[in-house]
Amino acid sequence: MTQQHSTIGEGDESPESERSSFPHPAWLQTAVFYEIYPQSFYDSNGDGIGDLQGIIEKLDYISALGCNALWINPCFDSPFKDAGYDVRDYRRVASRYGTNGDLVRLFQESHRRGIHVLLDLVPGHTSEEHTWFERSKQAEHNPYSDRYIWTDSAFHGYTMPFVGGESDRDATYILNFFKCQPALNFGFAKRDRPWQQTPDSPAARRTQDAMIDVMRFWLGQGCDGFRVDMANSLVKNDGDDKPETIRAWQHMLGAVKTEFPESAFVSEWGVPAQSFEAGFDIDFYLDWRWDGKGNGYNLLLRDVDDALDSRHDHSYFNARGGGSIHGFLDQYLPQYEESKSKGYFSLITGNHDTPRLAPRLDQRERAIAYGMIMTMPGVPFLYYGDEIGMRYRTLPTKEGGYARTGSRTPMQWDGGRNLGFSSAPGNRLYLPVERTPDAPNVTEQLADEHSLLRWMGLLVSTRHDHEALRAGSAFHTLAAPEHGRAFVYLRGSDSGERLVVAMNPGLHEEKIDLSVSFDDATGYHANEDGRAPLLLLGCQSWHRGELTMGPQSFAVFAVDR
């Protein structure tokens, strides 16, 4: 890789022109998140499972990479039938990760390094082993009888999955996903059975208040906010616009943000206008693919049914099979324009539910993809191991992971035993590490100036160094030819800084005429020769308003003020 990097300086971005009743925390403007799957990150005590102390020991690595915020997947007490998304006790850390004191120490050590920490909140269901459910399934009426959704007979189910005859009460409880996950009662927007309660019923309100208490508990311990699992699915039979689920979140987040105004909330929603109306600060552009058809994000990075099939992959960043950026932009731009003044619609490199980009996309393809992710509007999220190109692998299911298990393997720190993840015997590891001789690892890539890890570090530092690349800074498409491979856009700050980001993920040179779009968007002329990039992968030239991008190239340019 050929890399160049220089800085202009930094300043605070002005707040958006429109705000919800609760302003977004200022720290989100410059946040770059690092998602950690705790059982797979670093094992500090040699039992084969990652833990909180292991995260603490790797905070300097995360900070050096430039990530200043963490999202930690569920670390609460659980029977782990769904890898911790089946919570048994919201207020207690699972013993395999450590103690509540370890989590508080993680908050403190992170804050000392300028890193914010979000925990993962699962509000829609609990484990069947939660004490709330143990009380709820009793025949005698008690304060928890309506904490979950129950029908009026053990033999009366509903359209959602249900289980009958497994409790003392003569009723069936409704499930959210796995059999072990009874749905909490947030009410029904449309009622068609007498046993269904309204979203404003006392029972539904008590469920909301219980979630408020959980959030208050951890925020009071030093947590900086929450990523919320399946945030749009709380109220049953809600309309497409989710009005009752939105109202439920407005109540819950309103109560919490009043007390903790700098706390941040990220939704697994995928419809930013709804998410932001509900009170969330960030909504992910989620990876959706049904019956062989993907949404905009899927077309950008994962446009194939088989995560290992590079030949038939038509995602934008596949050098051989990809088309134009239009498939992504046609879906992204309307959502971005509708919501940009209300919150941050954010891109991810991947997460614990999506297939890793490697090995389907090679290193150069991923490098260009990361260039875009780290320079687009919103708050970027980097999934652990993506920065070194960890590979998706086909593995037997673990703790309900099924096809997702291959994206949850141990972090690869060095070339030693278990690739540096754990000192335990290999057969005791949470998941097996990659055994190939060329398995990527942190130590080797730190020593290689052309590595993916070093490139990611340059991208993150460039984002931090420029106001124009902050989460809420302006975004304008300069070039997106319908039949070409190039994509060029402008990022700009209120202070006047303007950056042009250009890429060509294809195998052939692309020429882009910027003379009209550039002048109209920036008020500056594009006809100067020899414009030097701040950051470059591959080759480029700029001559009298025509930008030429070489094959598989990415560049960031500063616009003269």
N, C-alpha and C positions, 0 to 999 in steps of 0.2 A: 504494500500500500504506500502511496505517496501522500503525506499529510503535512499540512501547514496550519498554523494556529497563531492568532494574535488576538489581543483584547482591546476593547474600547473603553471599558469602565462599566460601572453599574449604578443604578439609582432606583428609588422606589416607584413602582408603577402606580398611577392614579387609580382609585377605585372605579368600578364600572359605573356607567351612567344610571343604570337602574339596579335597585337592590330589593331583595325581599325584606321582610320586617327585621331579619337578623343578618347583619353584614357578614360576608365570608371572612374567616380569619385571614389576616394580612399575610401570614406565613405561607399560605397556599400559593401565592403568586410566584414564589421561587422554589416551590417544593418539587423534588424528584423522588418518587417513592421506590422502595425496594421491598418486594413481597417475599416473605419467608414462610415456608412450610416447615414448622419447627421440628417435627420428627425426622426431617431429612437434611437439616442444615449443618449442625456440628454437634457431635457427641463428646461432651466434656468429661464424662465419668466412665466411659468404656462399657456401657451396657448395650450398645448397638443402636440406640435411639437418640436422636438429637434432643437438646434440652435448652432451657433458658440461659443457663450459665454458658453454654456453647455460643449462643447469640451474643452475649456480653463480650466474650473473648474475641469475637469477630467484628465488633463495632468499628474498630479502627480501619479495617479493610473496607467496610461499607462507607465510612466517612471519606477515605482516600479516593474511592471511586467517584465521589461527588454526590451520593445519595444522602439526603438530609431528612428523610422521613421513612418510617417502616410501616408496613401492614403485615401483621402476624396472624396467620390462620389460627383457628380455634385452639386454645391451649387450656381450656377449662376441663374439669372433671367429666369423664365420659366413659362408657363401655367400649367406645371406638368401633361401633358397627358401621359408622359412616365417617371414619377418620376424625372424629371430634365434632362434626356437625350434628351429632346427637348428644346434646348437653345434659349431663346429669346434675350438675350444680354450677350455676352461673357465677357464683362468688368464690369458687375454689379452683386453684390451678391443679391440673391433673398431676398425680404424683410422678409419672414418668418424665415430666418436664421440670419438676422441682416443687417449689412452694410459692405461696402468695408473696412471701418476702423476697424470693428470687425475682418475681415479676416486678415488684416495686423497685428493686435494685436495678433491673433493666431499664425502667423508666428513668431513674436517676442518672445512670451511666450514659444513656442516650442523650438526655438533656444536657449533660456536661459537654457533649460533643456537638451540640446544636442540632440534634436529631429528634424529631417528633415521632410518637409511636401511636398507631391505631391498632386496636384489637378487633377481632371479628365477632360481631353480634349475630346470633341466630334467633330471631324473634318469633318465627312462625310456628315452631314446634320445639319439643324437647325430646330427650330420650324417654322411653317407656319406664326407665328406672329412676326418673326424677321424683323427688318426694311429692311434688305437686300432683303428679299422675298417680302415685301410690294412694294419695288421699282421694283424688277425684274418682277413682274406680271403686271406691267403697260403696256399699249399698245404702248406708245411712247418709243423709244429706249433711254436708259440711261446707266450710268456706271455700273449698276447692272443687266442689261438685261441678261447677260451671266454668272452671278454668280451661277446660278442653271442650271440643265439640262432640256431643253425644246425641244419638237418635233416641227415639222413644221405645225401642225394643231391640233385644239382642238379635232379632231376625229381620230388622228393618235397616237396610243399608242406604246408600245414596249414590249419586253419580260418581263421586270420588271414591278411591279405594277405601275399603273399610274392613274391619275385623270384628267378628261377632263371637260371643260366648267365651270371652277370655277375661272377664272381670266379674266381681260380685254383683254389680248392678245389672239390671235387665235393660241393657242398652248396647249399642254399637258405637265405638269411637272412630272418628274420621281420621284418616292418615293424610300427611302431606306428601311424603315420598316413600321411603323405605317403611317396612312393617314396624320398625322400632321407633318411628317418629310420629306420635300422635299430635294432631294439629291443635294449637292453642286457639282459644275462642276470642276472635276479634269481631264476631258477628257476621251476618249475611246481609248484603246490600239488597238483594231480592229474595224474599222469603216465599217458599212454596211448600213448606212443611211446618206443622205447628210447633215442633221442637226447636226450630231455628230462632235465634235471638237477633235483635237489631244491633248495628254497630254502636249505637248510643245507649244500649242496655247497661244496667249496672254491672253485669258480669263482664261484658266487653270492655267497659271502662276500667274495671279492676285488672284485667289483663294488661291494658296499656300502662296502668300505674305500676304494675310489677316490672315491666320493661324499663320504665323511667327509673325505678329504684336500682335496677341492675346497672344502668348507665351511670347513675350518680355514684354508685359504689366505686367503680373503677376510675372514673374521672377524679374522684376525691383522693384516690391513691396515686395519681400522677399520670394516668392515661390521657392522651390528647384527643381522643375521639374514637370513632368506630367505622369500619366497613361493615355494611349491613347485608346479610345473606338474603336473597330473594325478597327484597324490600317491597316489591309491588304485589305480593301475593297474600297479604294478611287477611283482608276482608273477603269472604267467599261470595261468589255470584256477583262480583262487582262488575260494572260496565267497562267497556274498552278504554274509557278515559280515566278509570280508577278513582272516581270521586270520593268514595268512602274510605278507601285506603289512603288517599291523600289527606283527608281530614284526620284520620287516625294519626298519621305521622306529624301533621301540623300540631296536634295536641302534645304528642310525646316530645318532639324536637323543640317545640316552643318552651316546654317546661325545663328541658335540660339546658338549652342555650341561654335562657334567662340567667341561670346560675353559673354556667361555664361558657361565656361568650367567645372564648378563643378555641373551643372544641370544634373539630371538623368531622363531617359525616359524608361517607361515600356510599352510594347505593348500587346494588346489583339490580338495576332496573332496565336500562337500555332504551328508555324514552326520556331524554333529558328535560323536555318541557314539563312532563308530569313530575319527574323526580325533584326538580327545582321548586315547583309549586308546593310540593310536600315539605320542603325545607332543607333538602340535601344540598351540599356544597359542590359535590362532584358526582357525575354519573359516568359509568364506563360505556364505551362503545363495545358492546359484547359480541362475541363470536357466535353467530347463529347460522345453522345449516340444516335445512329440512328437505328431505326427498331430493337431494342433489342440488338444491338451490341455496345459495348463500346470501347473507345480507352484505352491506357495503364493506364492513370490516373483514368478513370472510373472503370477499373478492380481492381484497387488498393483500392478504397474507396466507390464506388457507383454502383456496378454491379447488378442493379435491376431497373425495370421500375418504380415501385412505391416507392417513398421516405420513406414510412412508413412500407414497407414489409421486415422485417428481416428474415422471414422464407425462402424466395426464393432468398435472397441476396447471391451472390457468390463472393463478393469482398474479397480481400486478408485478410483484417483485421476482417472479420466476423469469429468468432471463430468456428462456427458450419458449415458454408456453404462455406468457402473460400478454395482455393487450394494453389498452390505454387506461389511464387513471379514471376515466369517466364512470366505470361501474361503481367505484368507491364514491366519487364526488357527487354523483346523482342522488345518492342516498344520504351522504354526510352533510352536504351544504344546506339543504332545507332544515335539517335538525339543528345545525350549528347556528344558522341565521336566526331561527326562532328562539334560541335559548342563550345566545352568547352573552347577553347582558344580565343573565340571571344566575349563571353558575358555570362550571367547567366540564365540558363534554370531553372525556379523556381517552387517549389511546393507550394500549398495553402491548408489551412485547409478547406476553402470554400470561397464563396463570395456572393454578392447580387443576382447572377443569378443561383446559385447551391443550391440544397437542403442541409440543415444542416445534419450532420452525426447523431445527436441524434433526435429521440429515436431509430432509426434503429440499430445503433451500441451502445452498452452499455458503461458505463464509462471505464471499463477495456480495451475494444476494442479500444476506442478512445484514451486512454492514450498511448497505444502502437503505434497507428497510428501517434500521435503527436510526439512521440519519433523519429520515422523515419523522419518525415517532418522537424524537427528541427536539424537533424544531417546530412542530405543529402547536396550535393553541391547546389550552387545557393543561392538566397536570399529568405528566407521563408516569407510567408504572413499569418497572423493570422486574421481571420474575427471576428469582434467584437462579443462577446458573446460565441464564440466557446470555449474560455478558461474556461467557467463555465458550458458548456454543454447545452446551450440553445437549445430548441427543435424545429424542423420543425413542423409547424401546418398547417392544411388545413383551409384556410381562403378565404373569398370572395376577388376578385381582388381589388387592390387599385392602382390608378395611373399607369395603364398598367402593373401591376406586374403579374397578372394571377397566374399560378402555383408557381411563384417565391415569391409571397407575403408572404408565410409562413416562408421565411427565412429573412424577413425584419422587424420583430417585435421589440418592444422597449427593450432596454437593461435593464437587471434585476439587480438593484443595491443593494436592501435590501428587507426585508420582509414587509415593510410598504405599504402605499398607492401607488397604481400603481407600486408596486415593486421598488419604488424609482425613477422611470423615470420622473414623472411629478406630480405637485400638482393639475393639472386640473381635473375636473370631468371625470370619466371613459368614458363617451359617447363623450368626446371631444378629446380623444387621437388619434394620427395619425393612429395607429393600436392598437387593444386590447392587453393588457398584458396577460400572461398565468395566469389562475385562479386556477390551481391545488395546493393543499397544499404543494407538494414537489417541486414546481418550483424553480430551482436553482437560487441563487443570490450571488453577490460578497461578501457581509458582512459575511454571514454564511460560505462561503468557505475560506475566509481569516482566520477565526478562527479554521478551521479544517485542521490539518497537513496532513491528508490523502485525501484531496479534489483534484479535477481535476485542479483547479486554482493553488494550491500550487505545484502540479506536473509540470504544464506548466512553472511556475516560475523557478523551478529547471532546466528544459530543456533549457530555454532561457539563464539562467546564465551560465550553462555548455557550451553552444555555445560561449558565450562571453569570457569565461575564457580560451579557447583553440584555438591556431592558427590553429590546424588541422581541426577545424570545420568551418573555414571561407569560404566565398562564393566560392572562386577560388581554395581552397586547393584540393589536389589530392584525387581521389576516385578510389577504386579498389574492385571489388567483390571477396570475399573470399569463400563464400559458398552460393549456391542457388539451392538446390536439386530439380530436376524436379518433384519428387513425394513427397517431404516433405514440411513442413510448415516453416522451418527456413530460415532466411536471415542474412548473416554476411558480413560486408564490412569494408574496411580500409579507414580511412581519414588521410592524412598526409600533413604537411607543409614543406616549403623549409628549415626551420630552423632545421628540423629533428624530430619534434614531430609526433608521430604516435598513433592513437586511433583506436581501434576495436569496432565496433557497432554491436550488435547481438540481434536478436529478434525471438520469437516464438509466433505467435498470436493464435496458435491452442490449443486444449484441452488436448494434450498428450505430454509427454516429448520428446524432440528431441536431438539426439546425432550428433555432427558435428565433423568430422575429419579435423582439420586445419593444420596438421603436414606438408603437402606439400605446399598447397596454401599460408599459412601464411609465411613460410620461403622464398618461391620464391618472394612474394610480398614485404616483408619488409627487408629481409636480417637478420632477427633476428630469434632465435629459439622459437618454440611454445611448447616445452616439459616441461616447468617449471610447477610445481604444485602450486595450491593455488593462482592463479592470482586474485587479489581483484578488483572488479569493482569500478570505480569512481561514477557511477550512476546505481542504480538497482531497477527494479520493478519485483517482483516475486523472483524466486530462480534460481541459476546456480552453476555449478562447472567446473573447468578447470583442467584436469589431463593428463599430457604427450601428449599434442597436441590434446586431445579430449575435446571439449566444450559441456557440457550438459546444455541445457536450459529447465527449467521447463515449465509447461503449462502457457500460456499467460504471457510471461516474456519478459523483455527488459533490456539490459545492455550496458554500455560503459566502455571499459577497456583501460588503458594506456599501451603501449608497452615499455619495458625497452630500454633505449638508450644505 
